[in-house]
C-alpha cells in the first residue's frame, strides 16, 4: 500500500510538471503572437501616415500647379475673351452681359481659383434668376446654367408722386420683376400686390390668384384682371358674351360660382342688359349690382 501511494504521488508530480510546461508554452506563443500583431499594427500605421502625407503633398503640388499654370487661366479681359469661354444655358430674359459681369474679377485668373459657391450666390441675385449653377470645364472654360423666374401676372404699383402706376411682373414666389425688352406675355393683371408688402404677403396673394385660376377652368383664359386687395373677396374682370364683366366672387367656391353664372347669365342679360357687375359671394345667388354701387368700393374691401 505504501508503494502504491508513492507511485500516485509521483504521477501527480509528473502531471503538475507537464501542466506547468504547457502553460509556459502557451504564454510564449501568446507573447510571440502579440508581438507580431503589434508589429503589424505599427507597420500599418506607418504606411497610413506615409500615404496621407503623400496625398497631402501631392494635393498641394497639384493645387499650386492648377492655380498658377497659365493654361488654366481665363483671358486677361472681356475684350480678349471669345464666346466659348462661357457655356451659358437657360438665358431668355437675363442679359448675357449681366452674367459675365459676375465674373469680372476673374479675368486672367485660373478657373481653379474661382470661388464657385460665391459666384453662384451672385448669379442668384440677378433679377429674373431663380436658380443658378457654375462648373469648371477644363482647361479654361466655365459652364453656367441659369433657371429663370416664370412670371404669372402683371402688377400695377402706384407711384408716390401720383404718376401713372408702374407695370411689373410677379412670379409664384411673389418676386417682382421689370418687364424685359421686346417680350410679350399673355397674363392677367393682379391687383392687391404692393412693393411695401413683405415677400411672404405677396407670395400669399399670388398663391390665392393661382388657386382661383385653377378653379376657374375652363374660363381662366377669359379673366383679364384679378383684384385681391381684400383677400376675403376676389373680384375678377373677365370677357363674357362679348362684354367685360366684373364679378365679386368672395373667398371660396370660385369654380362653382362661375359655373352657376355661366348657366344663368343668358337669362340675366335679357332681364338686365345694362348690368356689368355681379355679386356672386353667396352660394346659389347672383345679384346684379347697380352702377352707383359698382363704381364704389366693394363692401369690406381694403384701399389699394
C-alpha positions in Angstrom: 0.0 0.0 0.0 2.9 2.3 0.8 4.4 1.6 -2.6 1.1 2.3 -4.3 0.8 5.7 -2.6 4.3 6.6 -3.6 3.5 5.8 -7.2 0.4 8.0 -7.1 2.4 10.9 -5.7 5.0 10.5 -8.5 2.2 10.5 -11.1 0.6 13.7 -9.6 4.0 15.4 -9.6 4.6 14.5 -13.3 1.1 15.8 -14.1 1.8 19.1 -12.4 5.2 19.4 -14.1 3.6 18.7 -17.6 0.8 21.2 -17.0 3.3 23.9 -16.0 5.3 23.2 -19.1 2.2 23.5 -21.3 1.2 26.8 -19.6 4.7 28.3 -20.2 4.5 27.1 -23.9 1.1 28.8 -24.4 2.3 32.0 -22.8 5.4 32.0 -25.0 3.3 31.5 -28.1 0.9 34.2 -27.0 3.7 36.6 -26.4 5.2 36.0 -29.8 1.7 36.4 -31.4 1.1 39.7 -29.6 4.5 40.9 -30.6 3.7 40.1 -34.3 0.3 41.8 -34.1 1.8 44.9 -32.5 4.5 45.0 -35.2 1.8 44.7 -37.9 -0.3 47.5 -36.4 2.8 49.7 -36.1 3.6 48.9 -39.7 0.1 49.7 -40.9 0.0 52.9 -39.0 3.3 54.0 -40.6 2.1 53.1 -44.1 -1.1 55.0 -43.5 0.7 58.1 -42.3 3.1 58.0 -45.2 0.2 57.6 -47.6 -1.7 60.6 -46.0 1.5 62.7 -46.2 2.0 61.8 -49.9 -1.6 62.6 -50.7 -1.4 65.9 -48.9 1.9 66.8 -50.5 0.6 65.7 -53.9 -2.6 67.7 -53.4 -0.7 70.8 -52.5 1.5 70.4 -55.5 -1.4 69.8 -57.8 -3.3 72.7 -56.4 -0.3 75.0 -56.9 0.0 73.7 -60.4 -3.7 74.3 -61.3 -3.7 77.7 -59.7 -0.6 79.0 -61.4 -0.3 77.4 -64.8 -1.4 79.8 -67.5 -3.1 77.1 -69.5 -5.9 77.1 -66.9 -6.4 80.9 -66.8 -9.3 82.8 -68.3 -8.4 85.5 -70.8 -7.0 88.7 -69.3 -10.1 90.8 -70.1 -13.6 90.5 -71.5 -12.3 92.1 -74.8 -9.9 89.2 -75.3 -12.4 86.5 -74.4 -14.3 84.7 -77.1 -17.9 83.4 -76.7 -16.6 79.9 -75.9 -15.2 81.0 -72.5 -18.7 80.7 -71.0 -21.1 77.9 -71.7 -24.3 79.7 -70.9 -27.6 77.7 -70.7 -31.1 78.9 -69.9 -30.8 82.6 -70.8 -34.0 84.1 -72.2 -34.6 87.4 -70.4 -31.4 87.7 -68.4 -28.8 89.7 -70.3 -25.6 87.8 -71.1 -23.6 90.8 -70.0 -25.2 90.7 -66.5 -24.0 87.1 -66.1 -20.5 87.9 -67.4 -20.3 90.9 -65.0 -20.4 88.5 -62.1 -17.1 87.1 -63.2 -15.5 90.5 -63.8 -12.9 89.8 -61.0 -11.9 86.5 -62.5 -10.4 87.7 -65.9 -6.8 86.4 -66.0 -7.3 84.1 -63.1 -7.1 80.3 -63.1 -10.5 78.7 -63.1 -9.2 76.6 -60.2 -9.2 79.7 -58.0 -12.6 80.9 -58.9 -15.0 80.6 -55.8 -17.9 78.8 -57.4 -20.2 79.0 -54.4 -19.8 82.8 -54.2 -20.3 83.2 -57.9 -23.5 81.1 -57.7 -24.8 83.4 -54.9 -24.1 86.5 -57.0 -25.8 85.0 -60.0 -28.9 84.3 -58.0 -29.0 88.0 -57.0 -29.6 89.0 -60.7 -33.1 90.0 -61.5 -35.1 87.2 -63.2 -32.7 84.5 -61.9 -34.4 81.8 -59.7 -31.6 79.2 -59.6 -28.0 79.1 -60.9 -25.1 76.7 -61.1 -21.4 77.1 -62.0 -19.0 74.4 -63.0 -15.4 74.3 -64.3 -14.7 73.0 -67.8 -11.0 72.3 -68.1 -8.7 73.6 -69.2 -10.1 77.2 -69.2 -13.9 77.4 -69.5 -16.9 77.9 -67.2 -20.3 76.3 -67.6 -23.1 78.5 -66.2 -26.7 77.2 -66.0 -29.5 79.7 -65.3 -33.1 78.9 -64.4 -35.1 82.0 -64.9 -38.2 83.0 -63.0 -41.6 82.4 -64.6 -44.0 85.4 -64.4 -47.6 84.6 -63.6 -49.2 88.0 -63.6 -48.8 91.7 -64.2 -48.9 94.0 -61.2 -49.5 97.8 -61.2 -47.6 99.6 -58.5 -48.7 103.1 -57.5 -46.1 105.9 -57.6 -45.8 108.1 -54.5 -45.9 111.3 -56.7 -49.2 110.4 -58.2 -47.7 109.5 -61.6 -49.0 106.6 -63.6 -48.6 103.2 -62.0 -45.5 101.2 -62.9 -46.2 97.9 -64.6 -44.1 95.0 -63.3 -44.3 91.2 -63.4 -44.6 88.9 -60.4 -43.7 85.2 -60.2 -45.3 82.5 -58.0 -42.9 83.3 -55.2 -44.0 86.9 -55.0 -40.8 88.3 -56.6 -41.3 91.5 -58.6 -39.5 91.8 -61.9 -39.2 94.5 -64.5 -40.5 93.8 -68.0 -37.7 92.7 -70.3 -37.4 94.5 -73.6 -39.2 93.1 -76.6 -41.0 90.5 -74.5 -44.7 89.7 -74.7 -46.8 87.9 -72.1 -50.4 86.9 -72.1 -51.1 87.2 -68.3 -53.8 88.6 -66.1 -53.4 91.8 -64.1 -53.2 91.1 -60.3 -54.2 93.9 -58.1 -53.6 94.0 -54.3 -49.9 93.5 -54.6 -47.7 96.4 -53.3 -44.0 97.0 -53.2 -44.0 97.6 -49.5 -45.5 94.3 -48.7 -43.3 91.5 -47.4 -42.3 88.7 -49.8 -44.5 86.4 -47.8 -47.5 88.6 -48.2 -47.0 88.9 -51.9 -46.5 85.2 -52.2 -49.8 84.6 -50.4 -51.7 86.9 -52.8 -50.1 85.2 -55.8 -51.0 81.8 -54.4 -54.6 82.8 -53.9 -54.7 84.1 -57.5 -53.3 80.8 -58.8 -55.9 78.8 -56.8 -58.7 81.0 -58.3 -57.4 80.5 -61.9 -57.2 76.7 -61.3 -60.8 76.6 -60.1 -61.9 78.9 -62.9 -61.1 76.4 -65.6 -62.1 76.3 -68.4 -62.8 80.1 -68.1 -59.4 81.1 -66.8 -58.3 82.4 -70.1 -61.2 84.9 -70.1 -60.1 86.5 -66.9 -58.2 89.8 -67.6 -57.8 91.1 -64.1 -58.0 89.7 -60.5 -58.3 92.1 -57.6 -57.2 90.7 -54.3 -56.9 93.9 -52.4 -59.4 92.3 -50.0 -58.4 88.7 -49.7 -61.9 87.8 -48.5 -63.4 89.0 -51.7 -61.8 88.1 -55.0 -63.0 90.4 -57.8 -62.4 89.4 -61.4 -62.9 91.2 -64.7 -63.5 88.8 -67.5 -64.8 88.6 -71.0 -68.2 87.0 -71.2 -70.6 87.1 -74.1 -68.5 89.8 -75.9 -68.6 92.1 -72.8 -66.2 92.8 -69.9 -68.0 91.8 -66.7 -66.9 92.4 -63.1 -67.7 89.5 -60.8 -67.5 89.6 -57.0 -66.6 86.0 -56.1 -65.8 86.1 -52.3 -63.2 83.9 -50.8 -64.3 80.4 -51.7 -66.1 78.1 -54.1 -65.0 80.2 -57.0 -65.4 77.5 -59.6 -68.9 76.6 -58.5 -70.0 80.3 -58.6 -68.6 80.8 -62.0 -70.4 77.7 -63.4 -73.6 79.0 -61.8 -73.1 82.3 -63.5 -72.4 80.6 -66.8 -75.7 78.7 -66.6 -77.9 81.7 -65.7 -76.2 84.6 -67.4 -78.3 84.3 -70.6 -81.4 84.9 -68.6 -79.8 87.7 -66.5 -78.6 89.5 -69.6 -82.1 89.6 -71.0 -83.5 90.9 -67.8 -80.7 93.4 -67.0 -78.9 94.0 -70.3 -77.0 97.1 -69.0 -75.6 95.3 -65.9 -71.9 94.6 -66.0 -71.2 94.0 -62.3 -72.5 91.0 -60.4 -72.3 89.8 -56.8 -71.7 86.0 -56.5 -70.5 86.0 -52.9 -73.4 84.0 -51.6 -73.6 80.4 -52.9 -76.6 79.8 -55.2 -77.3 83.5 -55.7 -76.4 86.1 -58.4 -77.2 89.8 -57.8 -76.8 92.4 -60.4 -75.0 95.4 -58.9 -76.3 98.9 -59.6 -73.9 101.3 -61.4 -73.7 103.5 -58.4 -72.7 100.6 -56.1 -70.4 99.1 -58.6 -68.5 102.3 -59.0 -67.7 102.5 -55.3 -65.6 100.3 -53.1 -66.6 96.7 -52.7 -68.0 96.1 -49.2 -65.2 95.1 -46.9 -62.5 96.0 -49.5 -59.2 97.5 -48.4 -57.9 100.5 -50.1 -55.4 99.8 -52.8 
